[in-house]
Amino acid sequence: MPSFEIEDQYPAPVAGVDEAGRGPWAGPVVAAAVILDRAAVPEGLNDSKKLTAKRRALLFDLIRQQARVGVGVGSVEEVDRLNIARANDLAMARAVEALGSEPAFLLIDGRFVPHNMVHPARAVVGGDGLSLSIAAASIIAKVTRDRIMADLAVQHPGYGWETNQGYGTAAHQAGLDRLGVTPHHRRSFKPIYKILGEET
């Protein structure tokens, strides 16, 4: 289970940073930064992928109430113009900026620290399963993005975004075959690029 073992190696306050949505064919990439209050840490924080949707939603509300939270978004337009890695870096930097207070150190889930980070930082592979701060950020990022995709699913029914969150599932592919490409699809991603190429 995640702990504060990694956080305790660095000066406080430490913010955990994570993202959701690097791989989907549609929708933005969303990042979150979280500074937990050691006196009010919600029970059961873990990698968002290991939690049920109901548990994530409960923890999302508790984290928002009890911690300092920042959220940043990399738009579909930025994904296509810059590439997914750079759009993700933008989302993470925006999430840290949105915290409203300066962290002394950042723990970032993944292999690399984004080049645009202005605070001292460390990348932690599998950090959402090791660090409580990153686990909290993973929950905020995923629930925020899932809700964005559920809203987009209402506007663009037929792609299954309310359940596949824009990932390349059979239902999503079937929707593309039947309905075509929406403004929320990532045109730089190969499956979408291929469809658009075939249409010209």
N, C-alpha and C positions, 0 to 999 in steps of 0.2 A: 504493500500500500504506500501511497505517497506520504512524505513527511517534510519537515523543515530542515532536514540534514544538509541539503545543498544550500538553502537560503542562509543557514547559519555560518557559512564560510565567507560571507560578504557583508559589507556595511548595510545597515537598514536605512530607509525602507527598500526592500527588494520587490520588484514587480515581476510576476510571471507573464509571459507573452505566448500566445498560440493563435493558430488560424484554423479556419474551416473553409473548404471549398476550392482547393487547388485543382482537383481532378475533374469536376463536373463539366458537362458540355454547355451548361447554361447557368446564368446568374452570377452575381459578384463573388469575389473572395472577401471573407470577413475575418478580421483579427480582433483579439481582445487582450487587454492588459489589466492585471488585477494585483492590487496590494492588499493582502489580507490583514485583518485586525487579529493579532495573536490572542486577544481576549474573547474573540467571538468568531471562531472558525466553524463553519457549518460541518456537521458530522457527515461522513460518507463521501467526502470529496475524492474523486478518482478520475482517471482518463474517461472523457465523455463517451467514448466508444464502448466502454465496459458497463455503462449505466443504461437502464431502461429510459424511454422517452418521458415517462411519468416522473421518475426520480430526477432526471435532468431538469425538468421544468420546476420541480420543487427547489432543487439546489440553486437554480438560476435566480429565483426570487430571493432566496436567503443571501446569496452572494451580493446581489444588488443592494440589499438592505444593510448588510454588515461589513462590506468591504469597499474600497475605492476601486472603481471600474471605469475603464475607457474602452471604447469600441471604434474601430476604423474600418473603412470599406475601400476596396479596390474595384472600380466599376468594370463592367463588361467592356466598355470602350477602352479603358486603360489596359485591361488584359490583352485586347487585340492590338493596341498601339504599341505597348511596351514589352509585352510577353508576360506570362503568368508569374514568373519569379519576381520580376520588378514590380508588378502590380501588388503582389503579396508583400513585398518590402514596404511599399507605400502604405498599405493597410496597417501593417504593424507599427510603422512610425506614427501614423495618425492615431492609433489606439493608445500609444504611450503619451502622445500630446494631449489626448482627451482625458487623461487621468485627472488633470487639474492640479496635480502636485508633482514635484520633481522626485522620481525615484533615485536612490543612490546607485542602484545596480539592477540590471535586467537579466532574467533567466529566460532564454528563448528556446522553445521546443524546436528541435531539428538539428541539422548538421552545421548550419552556418549562421553567423550573425549578419543581418542585413547591413550593407555598406552605408546606408543612410541613417543608422542609429547614432545619436549624439551622446548617449549615456554609456558608461562602461557596461559590458555585457558578456555573457557566456552562452554558447549554444549547448543544449543538452539533448542528446539523442534519446528518444523515448521519455522525454521530460514529463509528459502528462501522466506517466505512471510512477514518477519518482518524486516530483516536487509538488507540494500542495498548491503553491501559487500558480504553477503552470496548469495543474489539473483544473483549478478554478477558472483560469482563462480559457481552457479548452471547452468547458461547459458553456460559458458566456458566448464564445464564438459560434459554437455549433447550434445552440438554441436560437440565437439571433439569426443566423443564416437559414436555419430550417423554417423559421417564421416568415422570413422574406420570401422564400421559395413557395411556401403555402399561400401567401398573398398573391404571388405571381401566377400560381396555379388557378386561382379564381379568375384572374384576368385572361389567362391563356389555357383553358381546359383542354385535355386530350393528350398531354405529354406525361402525366403522372407525377408532376413535380411535387405534389403534396406527399408522396411516399418515396420517390426516388431522389428528391432534392436536386434534380438536374443532372444526376449521374447517367452514364450511358447504358441504361437498362434496356431490355427488350421492349418494354412499354414506351420508353422514351423514343426509341428508334421507330417504333410503329407510329407514334404521333408525328414524327418528322416525315415519314413516308406518306402519311395521310394529309397532314396539314401544312407541311413546309417549315421554313425557318422563321423564328420570331426575332424581334429586336433584342431579346434577352439571350440569344444564343451567341456563343463565343465563335466568331467567324474564323479565327486563327487556329482553332482546334481541328485536327484532321478530318473527323467525320462530318463536321459542318462545312468546312472548306470544300470537301469533296462533293457534297450535295450542291453547294452554290456553283461549283465549277461545272457540274453536269447540267445545271439549269441555264447556263449562258450559251 
